[in-house]
Amino acid sequence: MDEAEFRAQNERRARDEAEVERKHAILSAEEFRDRERSARDAAVKADEAREKFERLEERARLTREETEGKLKTLKEDGEKTEKELAKARRREAQLADLQPVHEPTRAEHEQTKRDRQYIEGRLHLAIAGMAGSGKSSLINAFRGVSKGTASAAATGVVETTRVIGRYEDPHPDRSKFVWYDIPGAGTTNVSNSNYFITQGLYIFDAIITLFDSRFVDTDITILENCKKFNIPAFIVRSKSDEHIKAIADEMREALDEDESEDEDDVRSKDREARRTRIDADAREEYISVTRRNVKENLQNAGLDDQQRVYLISRRTLLRIVRGKHVAPTKLIDEYELIKDVMAAIKERRIDPPPFKPERSGSYFSWGGWSRR
């Protein structure tokens, strides 16, 4: 091959390579433009999605605000309705106060005493309140007997008292005491209206108004009538040990839900410190909340809001009555309730057997009342 032909061949090869590179460049440019278009399209779609999300977010915010506004309005309407109802009840009570109080005639009074087997010289104490508040269990505790024994008042989770139960104290040193288990108001057997009069509560030497979870209008009615008939009345909340345990269980559950498990973590240490205080905190919360609620109810009813509410456990009261040792941590108001009932009866018209509590070390014990 001569030199001219060789040069021509090289030129053709160079032109072919240049053509290939040109085509590759064109393809690369087209591919770049395609990617650029895809990027622009993706950016547009992203902007559209962002704008759509912002619109949805704004709509959700408006809906949330609207819902919150409606809930606030409903709450305000509910509070307003409650206030109006409370105002109506107060107005009704005021109108009732203008009416002459129904005073049982002497004949009615004497007949009620005969019906209740009232014996002069004995101490007749009634425990009244809403159905299921634990009246029968409390009477058993005051008398020092356990449920299920032959002389015990019938107990149950629902109202078991359909007629007035009369229970003498089996202890010879407390033979003057007669306890009455009054059927609970608010059942199909006993209506709320005229509860005090129809049950003949006006003949008793003292009345314990017992409630479990809620202090209700019937309790207020009993207290109002006790005031009118000059009968010592005591507000008592039962099942205190059960309520305190329920509060403590809720506190423990709340601590258990804390996911911090690191022993060196400050929250973990604080959680363990709070765990050791749960029983005491639950007791303090139960006492303060109950007394505050009762105080508010008494204020709303126009009654003496300084009247004490006694928080008791029938188990603790039963141990006291039986002369068993009771640790101070188990006591709430059981000891004071016994003392105050005896003092009120004595002040009113009857000399009760002397109450002789004994203190032994860090424990309280009570051997019963001694006969004079």
PAKOL-909430 format. One record per residue: residue in one letter; x, z, y of N, C-alpha, C in turn. Coordinates in steps of 0.1 Angstrom, whole numbers, padded with zeros to 4 digits, always signed. Each point is the difference from the previous one (the first is absolute). Layout:
aXZYXZYXZY
...
This chain:
m+0009+0000-0012-0009+0000+0012+0009+0000+0012
d-0003-0009+0009+0009-0001+0012-0004+0010+0010
e+0007+0002+0010-0002+0010+0010-0013-0001+0008
a-0004-0012+0003-0013-0002+0007-0012+0004-0008
e+0000-0004-0013-0011+0004-0008-0001+0015-0002
f+0012+0006-0001+0001+0015-0002-0006+0007+0013
r+0004-0006+0011-0005+0006+0013-0015-0001+0001
a-0005-0012-0004-0015-0003+0000-0007+0010-0009
q+0005+0002-0011-0006+0010-0010-0001+0014+0005
n+0011+0004+0007+0000+0014+0006-0010+0001+0011
e-0001-0011+0008-0010+0000+0011-0014+0001-0006
r-0003-0007-0011-0013+0001-0006-0003+0014-0005
r+0010+0006-0006-0002+0013-0006-0002+0010+0012
a+0007-0001+0011-0002+0009+0011-0013-0002+0006
r-0005-0013+0001-0014-0002+0006-0010+0006-0009
d+0002-0001-0014-0010+0006-0009+0000+0015+0001
e+0011+0006+0001+0001+0015+0002-0006+0004+0013
a+0002-0008+0010-0006+0004+0013-0015-0001+0000
e-0005-0011-0008-0014-0001-0001-0006+0011-0007
v+0007+0005-0011-0005+0011-0008-0001+0013+0009
e+0011+0002+0008+0000+0012+0008-0011-0001+0011
r-0002-0013+0005-0011-0001+0010-0013+0003-0006
k-0003-0005-0012-0012+0003-0006-0002+0015-0003
h+0012+0007-0004-0001+0014-0002-0003+0008+0012
a+0006-0005+0011-0002+0006+0013-0015-0001+0004
i-0005-0012-0002-0015-0002+0003-0008+0009-0008
l+0003+0001-0013-0008+0009-0008+0001+0015+0004
s+0013+0003+0003+0002+0014+0005-0008+0003+0013
a+0000-0010+0009-0007+0002+0012-0015+0001-0002
e-0005-0008-0009-0014+0000-0003-0004+0014-0007
e+0009+0004-0009-0002+0013-0007+0000+0012+0011
f+0009-0001+0009+0001+0010+0010-0012+0000+0009
r-0005-0012+0004-0012-0001+0007-0012+0006-0007
d+0000-0003-0014-0011+0005-0008+0000+0016+0000
r+0012+0005-0002+0002+0015+0000-0004+0006+0014
e+0004-0008+0010-0003+0005+0014-0015+0000+0002
r-0007-0010-0005-0015-0001+0001-0006+0012-0008
s+0006+0002-0012-0006+0011-0009+0002+0013+0007
a+0012+0002+0007+0002+0013+0007-0009+0001+0011
r-0003-0011+0008-0009+0001+0011-0014+0003-0005
d-0004-0007-0011-0013+0003-0006-0001+0014-0005
a+0010+0006-0006+0000+0014-0005-0001+0009+0012
a+0007-0003+0011+0000+0008+0012-0014+0000+0006
v-0006-0012+0000-0014-0001+0005-0010+0009-0008
k+0002-0002-0013-0009+0008-0009+0002+0015+0001
a+0013+0004+0002+0003+0014+0002-0006+0005+0012
d+0001-0008+0011-0007+0004+0013-0015+0001-0002
e-0006-0009-0007-0014+0000-0003-0004+0012-0008
a+0008+0003-0010-0002+0012-0009+0001+0013+0009
r+0010+0000+0008+0002+0012+0009-0012+0002+0009
e-0004-0011+0006-0011+0001+0009-0013+0004-0007
k-0002-0005-0012-0011+0004-0008+0000+0014-0004
f+0012+0005-0004+0002+0014-0003-0003+0009+0012
e+0005-0004+0012-0002+0007+0012-0015+0001+0003
r-0007-0012-0002-0014+0000+0002-0008+0010-0009
l+0005-0001-0013-0006+0009-0010+0003+0015+0003
e+0012+0002+0004+0004+0014+0004-0008+0005+0012
e-0002-0009+0010-0008+0004+0011-0015+0003-0004
r-0005-0009-0009-0013+0002-0004-0002+0013-0008
a+0011+0003-0008-0001+0013-0008+0001+0011+0010
r+0008-0001+0010+0001+0011+0010-0013+0002+0007
l-0007-0011+0004-0013+0001+0007-0010+0006-0010
t+0001-0004-0013-0010+0005-0009+0003+0015-0003
r+0012+0004+0000+0004+0014-0002-0005+0008+0011
e+0003-0005+0012-0005+0007+0012-0015+0001+0001
e-0007-0011-0004-0014+0001-0001-0005+0010-0010
t+0006+0000-0012-0004+0009-0010+0003+0014+0004
e+0012+0003+0006+0003+0013+0005-0010+0004+0011
g-0004-0009+0008-0010+0003+0011-0013+0003-0006
k-0004-0007-0011-0013+0003-0006+0000+0014-0007
l+0012+0002-0007+0001+0013-0006+0000+0012+0010
k+0007-0002+0011+0000+0010+0010-0014+0002+0006
t-0008-0011+0001-0013+0001+0005-0009+0007-0010
l+0002-0003-0013-0008+0007-0010+0003+0014-0001
k+0013+0004+0002+0004+0014+0000-0006+0007+0012
e+0001-0006+0011-0006+0006+0012-0015+0002-0001
d-0006-0011-0006-0015+0001-0002-0003+0011-0010
g+0008+0002-0011-0002+0010-0009+0002+0014+0006
e+0011+0001+0008+0002+0013+0007-0012+0003+0009
k-0004-0010+0007-0011+0002+0010-0013+0004-0008
t-0002-0006-0012-0012+0003-0008+0001+0014-0004
e+0012+0004-0005+0002+0014-0005-0003+0010+0011
k+0005-0003+0012-0002+0009+0012-0015+0001+0003
e-0007-0012-0001-0014+0000+0003-0008+0008-0010
l+0005-0001-0013-0007+0008-0010+0003+0014+0002
a+0012+0004+0003+0003+0014+0002-0008+0005+0012
k-0001-0008+0010-0007+0004+0012-0015+0002-0003
a-0005-0009-0009-0014+0001-0004-0002+0013-0008
r+0009+0003-0009-0001+0012-0008+0000+0012+0009
r+0009+0000+0010+0001+0011+0009-0013+0002+0008
r-0006-0012+0004-0012+0001+0007-0011+0005-0008
e+0000-0004-0013-0010+0005-0010+0001+0015-0002
a+0013+0004-0001+0002+0014-0002-0004+0008+0013
q+0002-0006+0012-0004+0007+0012-0015+0001+0000
l-0007-0010-0004-0015+0000+0000-0004+0010-0010
a+0007+0001-0012-0004+0010-0010+0002+0014+0005
d+0010+0002+0009+0003+0013+0005-0012+0005+0009
l-0007-0010+0006-0011+0003+0009-0012+0005-0008
q+0000-0004-0013-0011+0004-0008+0002+0014-0005
p-0011+0008-0001+0002+0014-0005+0006+0000-0014
v+0010+0008-0003+0006+0001-0013-0010+0006-0010
h+0000-0007-0011-0010+0005-0010+0005+0013-0006
e-0006+0011+0003+0003+0013-0005-0010+0003-0012
p+0006+0002-0012-0009+0003-0011-0008+0013+0003
t-0012+0000-0004-0008+0012+0002+0005+0011-0009
r-0004+0012+0003+0004+0011-0008-0004-0002-0015
a-0012-0005-0001-0005-0003-0014+0009-0010-0007
e+0004-0011+0007+0009-0010-0005+0014+0006-0003
h+0004+0008+0009+0013+0006-0002+0001+0009-0013
e-0011+0008-0001+0000+0009-0012-0002-0008-0013
q-0008-0011+0001-0002-0008-0012+0012-0007-0004
t+0008-0005+0010+0013-0006-0003+0009+0010-0007
k+0000+0012+0005+0009+0010-0006-0004+0003-0015
r-0013+0000-0002-0005+0002-0014+0004-0012-0008
d-0001-0012+0005+0003-0012-0007+0015+0000-0004
r+0008+0005+0009+0015-0001-0002+0005+0013-0007
q-0009+0009-0003+0003+0013-0007+0010+0008+0009
y-0003+0000+0012+0008+0008+0010-0003+0015-0002
i+0011+0007-0002-0001+0015-0002+0007+0007+0011
e-0007+0008+0007+0005+0008+0011+0012+0008-0004
g+0010+0001+0008+0012+0007-0004+0011-0008-0006
r-0003-0012-0004+0010-0009-0006+0004-0010+0011
l+0010-0007-0003+0006-0010+0009-0003-0014-0005
h-0009-0008+0007-0004-0013-0004+0007-0011+0008
l+0008-0008-0007+0008-0010+0007-0004-0013-0006
a-0002-0010+0009-0004-0014-0004+0012-0009+0003
i+0002-0010-0009+0009-0011+0002-0008-0012+0000
a+0000-0007+0012-0008-0012+0002+0009-0011+0005
g-0006-0012-0001+0008-0012+0004-0005-0013-0007
m+0007-0011+0003-0004-0012-0006+0002+0000-0015
a-0007-0009-0007+0001-0002-0014+0015-0003-0004
g+0004+0006-0011+0014-0003-0005+0011+0006+0007
s-0002+0010+0009+0011+0006+0008+0007+0011-0007
g-0005+0004-0012+0007+0010-0008-0006+0014+0002
k-0013+0001+0003-0006+0013+0003+0000+0009-0013
s-0003-0006-0011-0001+0008-0013+0014+0005-0004
s+0010-0009+0002+0014+0004-0004+0005+0011+0009
l-0004+0000+0013+0004+0011+0009-0007+0013-0003
i-0013+0000-0004-0006+0012-0004+0006+0006-0013
n+0004-0009-0009+0007+0005-0012+0013+0007+0004
a+0007-0006+0009+0013+0006+0004-0002+0013+0007
f-0010+0001+0009-0003+0013+0007-0004+0011-0011
r-0006-0004-0010-0005+0010-0010+0011+0002-0011
g+0011-0007+0001+0010+0002-0010-0002-0006-0014
v-0009-0010-0001-0003-0006-0013+0004-0014+0000
s+0003-0005-0012+0004-0014-0002-0012-0008-0003
k+0000-0013+0003-0011-0009-0003-0001-0001-0015
g-0012-0001-0005-0002-0001-0015-0003+0013-0006
t+0003+0011+0007-0004+0013-0006-0015+0002+0001
a-0005+0010-0007-0014+0002-0001-0006+0003+0014
s+0007+0007+0008-0006+0004+0013+0004-0009+0012
a+0007-0011-0003+0005-0008+0010-0011-0009+0006
a+0001-0004+0013-0009-0010+0006+0004-0013-0006
a-0010-0009-0002+0003-0013-0005+0007-0008+0010
t+0010-0008-0005+0009-0008+0009+0000-0014-0005
g+0003-0009+0009+0001-0014-0004+0005-0009+0012
v+0003-0013-0003+0005-0008+0011-0012-0005+0009
v-0012+0001-0005-0012-0003+0008-0008+0013+0002
e-0010-0001+0008-0008+0012+0002-0007+0005-0013
t+0004+0013-0004-0006+0005-0012-0010+0011+0003
t-0001+0004+0013-0009+0011+0003-0013-0006+0005
r-0011+0001-0007-0013-0005+0004-0009+0010+0005
v+0002+0013-0004-0007+0011+0005+0010+0010+0005
i-0004+0010+0008+0009+0010+0005+0004+0009-0011
g+0014+0001-0002+0005+0008-0010+0004+0014+0005
r-0003+0010-0007+0003+0014+0004+0010+0006-0010
y+0011+0005+0005+0010+0005-0009+0006+0013+0005
e-0002+0010-0008+0005+0013+0003+0015+0001-0004
d+0008+0008+0007+0014+0001-0003+0002+0008-0012
p+0006-0005-0011+0001+0008-0012+0010+0012+0000
h+0009+0000+0011+0010+0010+0001-0007+0013+0004
p+0002+0011-0007-0007+0013+0004+0003+0005+0014
d+0012-0003+0005+0004+0004+0014-0006-0009+0011
r-0007-0011-0005-0006-0009+0010-0014-0003-0003
s-0007+0010-0007-0013-0001-0004-0010-0002+0011
k+0003+0004+0012-0009-0002+0011-0002-0014+0005
f+0010-0009-0005+0000-0014+0005-0009-0009-0008
v-0008-0008+0007-0009-0010-0007+0003-0013+0007
w+0004-0010-0008+0003-0013+0006-0011-0010-0003
y-0003-0009+0009-0010-0010-0001+0005-0013+0001
d-0003-0009-0010+0005-0014+0000-0012-0008+0005
i+0001-0005+0012-0011-0007+0007+0001-0015-0003
p-0011-0006-0005+0001-0015-0003+0005-0008+0012
g+0008-0009-0002+0006-0008+0011-0010-0009+0007
a+0002-0001+0013-0009-0009+0007+0005-0015-0002
g-0008-0009+0003+0004-0014-0001-0002-0006-0014
t-0008+0006-0008-0003-0005-0014-0015-0004+0000
t-0004-0006-0011-0014-0003-0002-0008+0013-0002
n+0007+0011-0003-0007+0013-0003-0002+0008+0013
v+0009-0001+0009+0000+0008+0012+0003-0009+0012
s-0009-0001+0010+0001-0008+0012+0008+0007+0010
n+0006-0007+0010+0007+0006+0011-0009+0008+0009
s-0012-0006+0003-0009+0007+0009-0005+0013-0005
n+0000+0010+0010-0005+0013-0003+0008+0007-0012
y+0012-0004-0002+0008+0005-0011+0001+0015+0001
f+0003+0005+0012+0003+0015+0002-0013+0008-0004
i-0011-0005+0006-0012+0008-0002-0006-0001-0014
t+0000-0012-0006-0006-0002-0013+0008+0007-0011
q+0013+0001+0002+0008+0007-0010+0000+0015+0003
g-0006+0005+0010-0001+0014+0003+0013+0006+0003
l+0009-0007+0007+0013+0005+0004-0001+0011+0010
y-0011+0002+0006-0001+0010+0011+0000+0014-0006
i-0001+0002-0013+0000+0014-0005+0013+0005-0004
f+0011-0008+0000+0013+0004-0005+0008+0008+0010
d+0009+0008-0006+0009+0008+0008+0012-0007+0006
a+0003-0011-0007+0011-0009+0005-0002-0014-0007
i+0005-0010+0007-0001-0013-0006+0013-0008+0002
i+0004-0005-0011+0013-0009+0000-0005-0014+0000
t+0004-0008+0010-0003-0014+0001+0013-0007-0006
l-0002-0006-0012+0011-0006-0007+0000-0015+0001
f+0011-0006+0003+0001-0015+0000+0013-0004-0008
d+0000-0012-0005+0011-0005-0008+0009-0009+0009
s-0006-0012+0003+0008-0010+0007-0005-0002+0014
r-0013+0001+0003-0005-0003+0013-0009+0011+0005
f+0002+0004+0013-0009+0010+0006-0011-0008+0007
v-0012+0002-0005-0012-0009+0003-0010+0008+0008
d-0011-0008+0003-0011+0006+0009-0007+0012-0007
t-0001-0001-0013-0006+0011-0007+0007+0013+0002
d+0014-0001-0001+0008+0012+0003-0002+0006+0014
i-0001-0010+0010-0003+0004+0013-0014+0007+0001
t-0010-0005-0006-0013+0005+0000+0000+0015-0006
i+0007+0002-0011+0001+0013-0005+0006+0010+0010
l+0011-0004+0006+0007+0008+0010-0009+0004+0012
e-0007-0011+0004-0010+0003+0012-0010+0010-0004
n-0006-0001-0012-0010+0009-0004+0005+0014-0003
c+0012+0001-0005+0007+0013-0002+0001+0007+0014
k+0003-0008+0010+0002+0006+0013-0014+0005+0005
k-0010-0008-0002-0014+0004+0004-0005+0012-0007
f+0003+0001-0013-0005+0011-0008+0010+0012-0001
n+0011-0001+0008+0010+0010+0001+0006+0004-0014
i+0004-0011-0008+0005+0002-0013+0015-0004+0001
p+0009+0008-0005+0014-0004+0000+0002-0012-0009
a+0007-0010+0006+0002-0013-0006+0015-0003-0001
f+0004-0006-0011+0014-0003-0003+0002-0014-0004
i+0009-0007+0007+0002-0014-0003+0012-0001-0010
v-0002-0005-0012+0010-0001-0010+0001-0014-0006
r+0013-0004-0001+0003-0013-0006+0006+0003-0014
s-0007-0005-0010+0004+0002-0014+0011-0010-0005
k+0005+0003-0012+0008-0010-0007+0013-0003+0008
s+0005+0010+0007+0012-0003+0009+0012-0004-0008
d+0002+0006-0011+0012-0003-0008-0001-0015-0005
e-0012-0004-0003-0002-0014-0004+0003-0010+0011
h-0005+0004+0012+0002-0009+0012+0014-0001+0004
i+0007+0012-0001+0015+0000+0004+0007-0008-0010
k-0003+0001-0013+0007-0008-0010-0002-0015+0002
a-0012-0004+0004-0003-0014+0002+0008-0005+0012
i+0001+0008+0011+0009-0004+0011+0014-0001-0004
a+0005+0010-0007+0014+0000-0005+0003-0013-0009
d-0010-0003-0008+0002-0012-0009+0001-0013+0008
e-0008-0001+0011+0001-0011+0009+0014-0001+0007
m+0005+0012+0004+0013+0000+0007+0011-0004-0010
r-0001+0004-0012+0010-0003-0010-0001-0015-0003
e-0012-0006-0001-0001-0014-0003+0006-0008+0012
a-0002+0005+0012+0005-0007+0012+0016+0000-0001
l+0005+0011-0004+0015+0001-0001+0005-0009-0011
d-0007-0001-0012+0004-0008-0011+0000-0015+0003
e-0008-0004+0010-0001-0014+0004+0012-0004+0008
d+0008+0010+0005+0012-0003+0008+0010-0006-0010
e+0004-0013+0003+0009-0007-0009+0015+0004+0001
s+0003+0008+0010+0014+0004+0002+0005+0009-0011
e+0010-0004-0008+0004+0007-0012+0015+0005+0002
d+0007-0004+0011+0014+0003+0002+0001+0015+0003
e+0007+0008-0008+0001+0014+0002+0006+0004+0013
d+0009-0009+0005+0007+0002+0013-0008-0004+0012
d-0011-0007-0003-0008-0005+0011-0007+0011+0007
v+0000+0000+0013-0007+0010+0008-0014+0002-0003
r-0007-0011-0002-0014+0000-0003-0003+0007-0013
s+0009-0003-0010-0001+0006-0013+0001+0015+0000
k+0010+0004+0008+0002+0015+0002-0012+0006+0007
d-0005-0007+0010-0012+0006+0007-0012+0000-0009
r-0001-0010-0009-0011-0001-0009+0000+0012-0010
e+0012+0003-0005+0001+0011-0009-0002+0014+0007
a+0004+0001+0012-0003+0012+0008-0015+0002+0002
r-0007-0011+0003-0014+0000+0002-0007+0004-0013
r+0005-0005-0011-0006+0002-0013+0000+0015-0003
t+0010+0008+0004+0001+0014-0003-0010+0007+0009
r-0005-0006+0011-0010+0007+0009-0014-0005-0002
i-0002-0008-0010-0014-0006-0002-0011+0010-0001
d+0002+0010-0009-0011+0009-0003-0003+0008+0013
a+0011+0005+0007-0003+0007+0012-0006-0009+0011
d+0005-0012+0001-0006-0009+0010-0015-0004-0003
a-0003-0002-0013-0013-0003-0004-0010+0012+0003
r+0005+0012-0002-0008+0012+0003-0002+0001+0015
e+0010-0002+0008-0001+0001+0014-0010-0010+0006
e+0002-0013-0006-0009-0010+0005-0015+0003-0003
y-0002+0004-0013-0014+0003-0004-0006+0011+0009
i+0007+0011+0002-0005+0011+0008-0003-0004+0015
s+0010-0007+0006-0002-0004+0014-0011-0010+0002
v-0001-0010-0009-0010-0010+0001-0014+0006-0002
t-0002+0008-0010-0013+0006-0003-0004+0009+0011
r+0008+0008+0006-0004+0009+0011-0003-0008+0012
r+0008-0010+0003-0003-0008+0012-0014-0007-0002
n-0003-0006-0012-0012-0007-0002-0012+0010+0002
v+0001+0011-0006-0011+0010+0001-0002+0005+0014
k+0011+0002+0007-0001+0004+0014-0007-0011+0008
e+0003-0013-0002-0007-0011+0007-0015+0000-0003
n-0003+0002-0013-0014+0000-0004-0008+0012+0007
l+0006+0011+0000-0006+0012+0007-0002-0003+0015
q+0010-0006+0006-0001-0003+0014-0011-0010+0003
n-0001-0010-0009-0011-0010+0002-0014+0006-0002
a+0000+0010-0008-0013+0006-0003-0004+0011+0010
g+0010+0003+0009-0003+0011+0010+0001+0014-0006
l+0007+0001-0011+0003+0013-0007+0014+0005+0004
d+0002+0012-0004+0013+0007+0003+0011-0007-0007
d+0009-0008+0007+0010-0007-0006+0012+0008-0004
q-0001+0013+0003+0011+0009-0004-0003+0007-0014
q-0012-0003-0005-0004+0005-0013+0010-0005-0011
r+0005+0009-0008+0010-0003-0009-0005-0008-0012
v+0008-0009-0005-0003-0007-0013+0010+0005-0010
y-0005+0005-0012+0008+0006-0010+0003-0011-0011
l+0012-0002-0002+0004-0010-0010+0005+0007-0013
i-0007-0003-0010+0002+0008-0013+0001-0009-0012
s+0006+0006-0010+0000-0005-0014-0007+0010-0009
r-0009-0005-0007-0008+0009-0009+0010+0006-0010
r+0010-0007-0005+0009+0006-0009+0008+0012+0006
t+0004-0002+0012+0007+0011+0007-0009+0012+0002
l-0013-0003+0004-0009+0010+0003-0004+0008-0013
l-0001-0008-0011-0003+0007-0013+0011+0009-0004
r+0013-0004+0002+0011+0009-0003+0000+0013+0008
i-0004-0002+0013+0000+0012+0009-0011+0010-0005
v-0012-0006-0003-0011+0008-0004+0003+0007-0013
r+0007-0006-0009+0004+0006-0013+0012+0009+0001
g+0005+0002+0012+0012+0009+0002+0013-0006-0005
k+0000-0013-0001+0013-0007-0005+0009-0002+0012
h+0013-0001-0003+0010-0003+0010-0002-0014+0005
v+0001-0001+0014-0001-0013+0006+0012-0002+0009
a+0008-0010-0002+0011-0003+0009-0004-0004+0014
p+0006+0004+0010-0004-0003+0014-0001-0015+0002
t+0008-0008-0007-0001-0015+0002-0013-0005-0005
k-0007+0007-0009-0013-0004-0005-0011+0004+0009
l+0002+0009+0009-0011+0006+0008-0002-0009+0013
i-0012-0002+0003-0003-0006+0013-0009+0010+0008
d-0013+0000-0002-0009+0009+0007-0008+0008-0010
e+0003+0001-0012-0009+0007-0010+0000+0015+0003
y+0011+0005+0003+0001+0015+0003-0008+0003+0012
e+0002-0008+0011-0007+0003+0013-0015-0002-0002
l-0004-0010-0008-0015-0002-0002-0006+0012-0006
i+0006+0006-0010-0006+0012-0006-0001+0012+0010
k+0011+0002+0008+0000+0011+0010-0011-0003+0010
d-0001-0012+0005-0009-0003+0011-0014+0001-0004
v-0003-0004-0012-0014+0001-0005-0004+0014-0001
m+0009+0009-0005-0003+0014-0002-0002+0006+0014
a+0009-0003+0010-0001+0005+0013-0013-0004+0007
a-0004-0012-0002-0012-0005+0007-0013+0007-0006
i+0000+0002-0013-0012+0006-0006-0001+0015+0005
k+0012+0006+0000+0000+0014+0005-0005+0001+0014
e+0005-0009+0009-0003+0000+0014-0015-0003+0002
r-0006-0008-0009-0014-0004+0002-0009+0011-0003
r+0000+0005-0012-0010+0011-0003+0003+0007-0013
i+0010-0004-0008+0002+0006-0013+0014+0005-0001
d+0002+0011-0006+0014+0005-0003+0004-0006-0014
p+0009-0010+0000+0004-0005-0013+0010+0010-0007
p+0002-0002-0013+0011+0008-0006+0013-0004+0007
p+0009+0010+0001+0013-0003+0008+0008-0011-0008
f+0005-0008+0008+0009-0011-0005+0014+0006+0000
k+0007+0000-0011+0013+0007-0001+0010-0010-0005
p+0005-0009+0008+0011-0009-0004+0013+0007-0002
e+0008-0004-0009+0013+0006-0003+0011-0011+0002
r+0011+0004+0005+0011-0009+0001+0011+0005-0009
s+0005-0009-0008+0011+0004-0010+0011-0010+0002
g+0011+0004+0006+0012-0008+0002-0004-0013+0008
s+0003-0011-0005-0004-0013+0006-0013-0005-0004
y-0008+0008-0007-0013-0005-0005-0011+0009+0005
f-0012-0006+0000-0012+0007+0003-0008+0002-0013
s-0006+0012+0000-0009+0002-0012-0012+0008+0005
w-0011-0001-0007-0012+0007+0004-0007+0005-0013
g-0002+0013+0000-0006+0006-0012-0015+0001+0001
g-0007-0006+0010-0014+0001+0001-0004+0010+0011
w-0013+0001+0003-0005+0009+0009-0003+0013-0007
s+0002+0012+0006-0002+0013-0006-0014+0005+0004
r-0007+0006-0009-0013+0005+0003+0001+0013+0009
r-0008+0001+0010+0000+0012+0008-0007+0011-0007
